[in-house]
Amino acid sequence: MFGINMNPYKQIRHDAGMTLSQMSEYLGVNDRTIRRYETGERNPRPPVVKLYELLVKEKAQWNT
């Protein structure tokens, strides 16, 4: 279903098992903004990118 061409922000959310609403709450932005990140319509600002990076690190720790 998901593959190589998936947007990296959507892939992170998917890998974390988070819904759009959960991700928007985690990042402190609205659902529409998350959709825009995931479609490439908008790029997240540096503080939001940092939160995505933290989520990836947390996910890696869950799997170890």
Buried (B, 14 or more C-beta within 10 A) or exposed (E): EEEEEBEEBBBBBBBBEBEBEEBBBBBEBEEEBBBBBBEEEEEBEEEBEEBBEEBBEEBEEEEE
